[in-house]
Amino acid sequence: MGYKTKVQLIKRLKSEQYYVNFPAAVAQAIEFTAGEEVEWLIDDHQNLVLRRSDSAVAVLKKKLKTKPT
């Protein structure tokens, strides 16, 4: 299942900035934290890859190991 979103452009006097917002369901499924920094990689003209830092992934893996079943 996909989630559609629009690319927004903010134009300022000396710069432009594009925004893509994640739907809350996607952000929660990925378990983003507020202020987390990520890196965008351009795979090709149709796909972007969002890369998390190794430390953010390590915290998630640690959380999974300590979660009671």
TATA-V709139 format. One record per pair of residues at least 24 apart in sequence whose ideal C-beta (glycine too) atoms are under 7 Angstrom apart, sorted by the first residue. I is the first residue (numbers start at 1). J is the second residue. If there is no record, write none. Layout:
i=I j=J
i=I j=J
This chain:
i=31 j=60
